[in-house]
């Protein structure tokens, strides 16, 4: 029995593939008829990359022994007929794990040794260097070998208390969270810092990424999980044990790492099967489950509709056995229905808006090109029809007129070159405000202000000042972008009036969404300057890792903003280049037509018929353009088939 979430993800993948086919046909149409420029081709290429590469990230977070890995197996991997993720009593997954499928890489398990934490390198940096990881091949066709290989994520190693402290697993100030000291004076810590599982599972191949994050210490010791991986997840499933409810460590994870309202959160009360009591009536057990549900919702400050009591173990067994009644008793379908209802529609809406918006934007640009070509053909027809019954002298006069207009056009080209020079200077000034050098300067200034008072009140003040200055840099860039828009607008209006161009200025990209991204980053990173995280950042290498992560995150925001403005600027330049090429071609065609008419008296009517035929062809192209865009927009806005929560569909 397939999960409704799995079915809906498959429908979503099919929808994306269908829209991508429409976009590909649109790209070919525009290229075949020279109706797009380099900037617009880049826009459509970016859309296609997003359609094919969009991933839905679902994070599962829990303290140890809450049955999280079993829940992942029950939702996603029951079709394998066995457990894919290790899920045995006691501690299982010891390090954060990401499951995904990248067809460019062979199936494999990549393990990052825990010692890499001491160097202060961020995970985002280490992902690009295979030599930092231990890589084990996976055989998807051999379930037993697969399970044996994946069991590596459960490995631990024994270290001294000093090593554990340096690695972030021993804290003198919080002795209650420390691992037990073994008989030989050592403590047990995870062998790995992070694990990446590239596995050609049907669902992962359709863009799902599952993030499995175990335990408070594992999350807190790796700030990139809190600052990047979890905030970027589309939804988070927080798993509790039904018999224990919200424990102190559960509450610590929730408050420190999942408390953001911006994160889509679902809470699971797992292991309700452990509450079964042969001496109690089923109604009494059901009431006890509901009380735990209410108590958990109150402790976490959420509505009870966000808390889902279930048994992952019974759900997995029911799916493997094909037992519909047992699956209903496990109560897993309620969670899957909620995930299905909220996870896919939001992503579908965002992608649909992007596809429809890009198509409409390209239609407008292509329609302007076609209109300009038709206008030039209309001028030629007027010229040619005016030559009917005229002498050869009239034809010579017309040739001279074409030459004069061509000379005047050459003067216009100089004006356009001057315009481009001013535009380039303005763009360079804007990009200076958003460049990596400016970012490094600002972050270095913050670190200098902090000095040796790391993570004190003064550090938080310097951190707030940094983001205030970064918002000001975005504001300055927005002002410069508006200046460029006004300059281009006045120039285009004048050129259109003086030389008959059809330049149409597109609005520059709004940079306010990057201010929102900065606000989110500030909220996420500020948590690690608070008292609850200060001790973690005092660990060896943690401060340097924090700096690298902050700089990388800020660079992503600012580079994206600079890229958007650059693409917009190129788009304005591209339409100038395109209309210049069209105008030169028009001059060449007019002169060639007049020369043929001058050489052969019967050529005039043939040339008139040829131009009229070209105009009809352009009309047909416009109709084809509208048809392709309408089909693409309709395909983008088509609803994704959502599997009903009924068990027969499960």
Phi, psi and omega in degrees: 000128184268141178295142176298330177295319177298314180299318182290322176297322177295319177296320179297318178296320178295321178298314180300318180296319179295317178295320180298322177298319178296318180295319179299317178297321179295317179299316180297318180300313181296319181291318181299329185249016176053052183248013177219160178245184185296319182295319180288325175297323178294322178299314181289324177297321178295320178296316180296321178297321179291319180296320183276331187253000182301131180243146175253117185259122179241115183261135175248122184235136178192158168288170181298151172064034176258358179084025183294314181295324177295323178295319177299316177300316184294321183282316193251331193239018180296331181298339179288345179077009180197173177286132174265311175278140178299129181212084179236166180303149181084197181287131179244267180294119186260349181224160176300136183233137173244128175251130182200177173226121174244107184296343180285346180243151176289159175302130184196160172247119179252125185241128181260114183303145184297333183296338181296343179296332184291335183280347178083006180282138179285154178302321182300327177287315185291336178301332184275359185234100181300332185293343179279348188250152168265123187248128178241130179290150176245142176248098183298341183274352183240093185303321183290316178295323179298311180298320181295319181291316182292340177297347179300334182291349180268356187291148175233173173217154180264133180223166176286165178300322179298317178295319179298321178296315180295327181277351177096014181250005178223128185226115183298329183281341184231066186300330183293339180267355184285149175292155181294146176278128182280174185300329181272009178086000180263170176233158183261129178230162177300144178284338187236149177272326183200153177225138178240121180250110176263108190224127184281053175283143185306319183287317179296326178294340179268009171108003178280138171237125179253126179249123182247111185242113186261126164080147181299315181296320181296321180287311185294328182284347181239084186301337180297333176297315182285323188271340185228303189293310181292315178298334181274352179291146178281336175201155180231131176253115181260121189255127175245165174264129185297328182284337182256335184070214182271106178276175181297318180290325175300314182295325178295316177300314183298311184290320186277332190233340185236011186282354183289131178292341181285348182267129178285114190240137174232137182248131180247127168265094186274166176068038177294343177296336180287346180273352180300134184228114181296344181263000182241151176292148178305325180295325179294316178297317180298320179294322178296320178298318181294325177295319177296323178298312180296317182295320180294316179299317180295318181296325183267351178073037178232170178283152182294340179293344178268001181250127186238103175286136180195174174235106180294323182297314180291327179294318179296314180298320180294319180293317180297322182275349183071031184263101183296318182296317180293325178296318177299319181294332180289339179068015176294323184305331179295317177295315181298322178296320180293316178298318180298317184290332187249332187281311186283315184304323181294315179294321178300316182297316181296315180292321179297317178297318180296316182293312181295318180297316179296319181296316180294321178297318180290326177298315181300315181294316180293321179297323177296320179297315180296319179297321179294320178295319179294323178298318179292324176295321179298321178295320178296316180299319179299318178298309185294318179295331177290346180272352180300126180076006180269161183277172177297330179297323179296321178297318179298320178298321179294322176298318179296323179295318177299317180297320180295317179295324178295319177296318178298323179296322178300325176293324177295325180299323179295320178298319180293325177296320178295319178300316181295323179297316178296318180299319180296318179296319180295319179296318180297320179296319179296315183291334175299323180293335186249006187281166181295324180298317179296321179296312180301321179299315182294316180294320178297321178297321178296315182295324177294321179294325179290317180057230180271004183264046187303132171062032173259185176301322178296324179295318180295324178294317178296323178296316178297321179295320178303310183290330175297317179291324179292321175296324178294324178296319176296322178295317177299317179297322179295320178297316179296321177298322179291324176297318179296319179299315181296320179297313180294321182298311181295322180293317180296318179300315181294316180293321177298318182289319186279327189233007175072024176286172178233045179292132178232116184282128175270146180294143178292158181294136178289132181265000182294333179293335177282334171296319176299319179296321177297317179301318180294318177299317181298317179297316182295312185285331181297332178303326183276002173256359180278174184297328185289339183245351186303319182296329179292320184284350175276355181290156179303130176082345185292320180297318179294321177297319178299315181298314181297318181294317180298315181296319180296319180294317179294322180297321178300315180296310186287324177293324177295318178296315180296322180296318180300315181293321180295318178298318178298314180298317178297323181297321178293319178293324183294321179292329175296312180300317182296315181289330174296315179297317179298319181294319179295318178298321180296317177299316182296317180295320180297315181295315180299319180297316180294322179294321178295320179294323179294327183276333183220123185298328184276002185283336187301308183295325178295320179293320177299316180297322180295317180293319178298321178294320177299321179295319177296323177297319179295322176298318179294322177298318180297319178296319178295321177300311180299320181296314181297317181292318179299319179293320180294314181296318179298319179295320181294323184272000179292136182291143174281132179297121181253125179292133179291155181288353180302146186291335180295334179273350185282000000 
